Amino acid sequence: MAKLSVQARVRQGVQVEVGVRGHKVVADLTPDKGGRDAGPTPPELLLAALAACSAIFAQMFAQREGLPGPVEVQAEAELVDSPMVVRDFRVRVRIAGLPPEKREKAEAFVGRCVVSQTLCAANSVALVVEG
């Protein structure tokens, strides 16, 4: 089992810099929520991860099947207030040149994307707050 690790540090206000290996991603809130809109919100990053993972799996499928592509993905979800949660994820994948008889095979393959599988699984979050 591989371990994944990221670090997050508040820079100013509620703007956060997230370190992932050698990469940096900025997350923030919209001005109406107290942020400066310097980057996507955390729920948007979650949805972006789902779209990116689905696109990668769709591209791998297209390459394996010799399809010309391109691959395009649109992901949506509902942000519910009480309790505050992101739910009802919807992903629409377009693989140019995909024949109708390969659609089920493509759905099964793309559906195995790690982020999608994680969102569908029962998980837990162990939280420790230190001073």
C-alpha positions in Angstrom: 0.0 0.0 0.0 1.4 3.4 -1.0 1.1 6.4 1.3 0.1 9.8 0.0 1.0 13.0 1.8 0.3 16.7 1.2 1.0 19.7 3.4 -1.2 22.8 3.7 -0.1 26.2 5.1 -2.3 29.3 5.5 -0.6 32.2 3.8 -3.0 35.1 4.3 -6.6 35.3 5.4 -8.0 31.9 4.4 -5.7 31.5 1.4 -3.9 28.2 1.7 -0.8 26.9 -0.2 -0.9 23.1 -0.6 2.3 21.3 -1.3 2.1 18.0 -3.3 5.5 16.5 -3.9 7.2 19.4 -5.7 4.0 21.1 -6.8 2.1 24.0 -5.2 -1.6 24.5 -5.4 -3.4 27.6 -4.0 -6.9 27.2 -2.4 -9.0 30.0 -1.2 -12.6 31.0 -0.6 -14.7 33.4 -2.6 -15.1 36.9 -1.3 -18.6 36.3 0.0 -17.1 33.6 2.3 -14.2 35.8 3.5 -11.6 34.8 0.9 -9.9 36.7 -1.9 -10.7 34.1 -4.7 -7.0 33.5 -5.2 -7.7 29.9 -6.2 -10.3 27.2 -6.3 -12.2 26.4 -3.1 -11.5 23.0 -1.4 -14.8 21.5 -2.7 -13.9 22.7 -6.2 -10.5 21.0 -5.9 -12.3 17.8 -4.9 -14.5 18.0 -8.0 -11.4 18.9 -10.1 -9.7 15.8 -8.8 -12.6 13.7 -9.9 -12.7 15.3 -13.4 -8.9 14.9 -13.8 -8.9 11.3 -12.7 -11.8 10.5 -15.0 -10.1 12.2 -17.9 -6.9 10.3 -17.3 -8.7 6.9 -17.2 -10.7 7.9 -20.3 -7.5 8.8 -22.1 -5.9 5.5 -21.1 -9.0 3.7 -22.4 -8.9 5.7 -25.7 -5.3 4.9 -26.2 -5.7 1.2 -25.5 -8.6 1.0 -27.9 -6.9 3.1 -30.6 -9.4 5.9 -30.5 -8.2 9.3 -31.8 -9.7 11.4 -29.0 -9.8 14.1 -27.7 -11.2 13.3 -24.3 -13.3 15.9 -22.5 -14.8 15.7 -19.0 -17.4 17.8 -17.3 -18.0 17.2 -13.5 -20.7 18.6 -11.3 -21.9 18.1 -7.8 -24.2 19.7 -5.2 -22.8 21.7 -2.3 -25.4 21.2 0.5 -25.5 23.5 3.5 -26.7 21.4 6.4 -24.7 19.4 7.0 -22.2 21.1 4.7 -21.2 18.4 2.3 -20.5 17.8 -1.4 -22.7 15.1 -2.8 -24.5 13.8 -5.9 -21.4 13.8 -8.2 -22.1 13.6 -11.9 -19.4 13.1 -14.5 -19.9 13.3 -18.3 -17.0 11.9 -20.3 -16.7 12.5 -24.1 -14.3 10.3 -26.0 -14.3 11.4 -29.6 -14.6 8.4 -32.0 -16.0 6.1 -29.3 -18.2 3.5 -31.1 -21.6 2.8 -29.3 -20.7 -0.9 -28.8 -17.7 0.2 -26.7 -19.6 2.6 -24.4 -20.2 0.1 -21.6 -16.6 -1.0 -21.7 -15.5 2.6 -21.5 -17.9 3.3 -18.6 -16.6 0.3 -16.6 -13.0 1.3 -17.2 -13.4 5.1 -16.4 -15.6 4.1 -13.4 -12.5 2.5 -11.8 -10.8 5.9 -11.5 -9.2 6.1 -8.0 -11.0 9.3 -7.0 -14.4 8.0 -8.2 -13.8 4.7 -6.3 -12.8 6.7 -3.2 -15.9 8.9 -3.3 -18.1 5.8 -3.7 -16.5 3.9 -0.8 -17.3 4.3 2.9 -14.3 6.1 4.4 -13.3 7.6 7.7 -11.2 10.7 8.5 -9.0 10.6 11.6 -8.6 14.1 12.8 -6.1 15.3 15.4 -5.9 19.0 16.4 -2.7 20.1 18.2 -1.7 23.3 19.8 
